[in-house]
Amino acid sequence: MATVQQAVIDFHRYPPIGTDDWRYGFATGKIRCLETTMLSRATLLDLANAESFSAAMDLLSSTEYSAGGAVESFAQIEELLLQRRHELRTLFIALMQDPELVELLRARHDFANMRLAIRRVVTDRPIGLDYSDFGSVPAEEFEEAFEQENYSRFPMYLQEAIEEAVLAYYENKDIRSVDYAIDRCEAKYRIRTSEELGSVFLLSFYRVRIDLTNIRTLLRLKAAERDERDLFLPGGFVEIERLVHGLDLGYEGLAPLFFATPYYEVVEGGVAYFTTEQSFLRLERLCEEYLFGFLRTTRSITAGPQPIIAYLLLKENEIRMVRMLLSAKNNGMDAKLILDRLGE
């Protein structure tokens, strides 16, 4: 049987997050206060177990997610959540001292917008204007740039992504090729820029993101009985050879393959749930839990950009979770599915 050369991972649970930066003393203090107002896990579970949508809204009446009166439609809740997200992102920009780090965080929305625009172009659909407003490129510029096929106004990392994604699509006319190409460009951009900026925290964060994406890719390829071995993203802590080797193993061999990595519990739990339920629900939750566990290690930082970035990402997730839970209640979704998503 083929052997896999193991990379050296010089941390037990989470990678390093860097040191203090006292330029962020005031900003970090403000974030520490805001962290105390975030919803607890117990509150999220109470929302999941609420008897109805109105009961769930009552639980939020003393939080920033209170609708302040009778809710006439779910659109009213979505508008409230969008407003909270806008306020969060505005605060993030105001607190950050390094515009280069802000640009790096905003680039995730540029890549997401670009993915949507290219998918629409190659499938002959209107470009539209329904893009995230937190990227560096305004939504209205996407439509004009693609209509004129003039991409010079975009940052270089987006120009590279457009070229690679379009070429990848027209090689085999597979829409998934757009996603794979953009994922690869985005991963390279994140790693390269984090290194250039000397951000230990973001470099660790993006390498973890790559690992978790690759683990998801591995399990989804196996579930679909596909043997494509060039879809794993480079730059993570886990070497590509280990992931490729996983394609040749049965499900029972996947967890042991990751035993010497920090992701053993993620793989073990995700595989166990998939083999019994034929669902990646728990895998997605475990990947999120690991990533957010890493973000919470920034609580050891007294002052620095790390806590501000972590708060942005954790708070964005909280807003998504509130939306998911309220939507589930509004649509009468089975409580078991909601609890599985929350890990109960």
Buried (B, 14 or more C-beta within 10 A) or exposed (E): EEEBEEBEBEEEEBBEBBEBBEEBEEBBEBBEEEBEEEBEEEBBBBBBBBEEBEEBBEBBEEEBBEBEEEBEEBEEBEEBBEEBBEEBBEBBEEBBEBEEBBBBBBBBBBBBBBBBBBBBBBEEEEBEEEBBEBBBBEBEBBBEBBEEEEBEEBBEBBBBBBEBBBEBBEEEEEEEBBBBBBBBBBBBBBBBBBEEBEBBBBBBBBBBBBBBBBBBBBBBBBEEEEEEEEBBBEBBBBBBBBBBBBBEBEBEEBBEBBEBBBBBEBBBBBBBBBEEEEEBBBBBBBBBBBBEEBBBBBEEBBBBBBBBBBBBBBBBBBBEBBBBBBBBBBEEBEBEEBEBBBBE
